[in-house]
Amino acid sequence: MGRYLNIGMMQSGDTTMDFETCLARIRKDVDDLMAGMNVPELIVGVEMAIGRYWKDDETQMGGDTIPGKVTDELSAIAKEYGIYFMPGSMIESAEKDGEKVIYNSIPIFGPDGELIDVYRKMCPYFPVEGAFTKGDRYVTFDIKEKDIKIGVLNCHDWCFPEISRNLALMGAEILIKPAIDPEGLYEVCKSIPSTRAFENQAYFISMNLAGEWLGSYAYGHSTVAAPDGSVIYEAGNRPVSLTLTLDLDKVADARRYGTNYTDQLLRQLKVFNPPMPYAGHIEDAPIYKNLPDPDMSMESRAEMFKKEGLMNIGK
């Protein structure tokens, strides 16, 4: 008998980001998924699906603490239905080194409502997300009833293959990435789920918001790629909720026998163990002798573009 996991996917598209509205939408989407024929055991959502602020927050960036009122409500949903629950990300208000900071955070809940863990985005999309503090810890969690390990990423994290690889080395068989990937990047990004799945012999689930977002537009197209890199599902560009069943024995087979019974990717990685001479001091890599420091604010980016002739019309 195989190991199967039913995963409910909530590709939302609401432009309103207050916690009150987002929590009401999440509740409706979960209720709908749990009323279906194929009942999910884990439900996942998109980046910022949980929200950014309470309605009385004029800054619209205040977030909420974790744990806090927001996570209390999400915990109650997980406990009511007895599901694992990763409803997307939110702005988390926290304190670090005596100062107030905000993170782009994904809370994760167990079937008893327990807050299992919190993943804080390691690679915020600077300079757009310049207000966020970057996380510094990998997060996996177990579907213990089925001996399945899940690895968690957030949006821009997938552009850095080291993150997916380390999650796989930690034993993750499913990699899940909520996102708000903007229109214009679809053609570039559509191959990434397959690539990350293939190179790590794991399922890769890319969840993406569908619709307007802060003056831009997110393309949706949430995608599930199998351990051999094949796409087994791709949504359109509208909000959608559905449940898919994943066969985790396909991960075990790919890792033991090779992808398509040929490529022994993870088994051979241990043999080749490619050296990483700049691990821990990447700033010493020769490429950085000529590359400028990254843009950490929109102002510094505009200044550089103007100086180098990329933006020289208008003010």
Buried (B, 14 or more C-beta within 10 A) or exposed (E): EEBEBBBBBBBBBBEEBBBBBBBBBBBEBBEEBBEEEEEBBBBBBBBBBBBBBBEEBEEBBBBBEBEBEBBEBBBEBBBEBEBBBBBBBBBBBBEEEEEEBBBBBBBBBBBEBEBBBBBBBBBBBBBBBBEBBBBEEBBBBBBEEEEBBBBBBBBBBBEEBEBBBBBBBEEBBBBBBBBBBBEEBBEEBBEBBBBBBBBBBBBBBBBBBBBEBEEEBBBBBBBBBBBBBEBEEBBEBEBBBBBBEBBBEBBBBBBEEBBEEEBBBBEEBEEEEEEEEEEEEEEEEEEEEEEEEEBEEEEBBBEEEBEEEEEEEEE
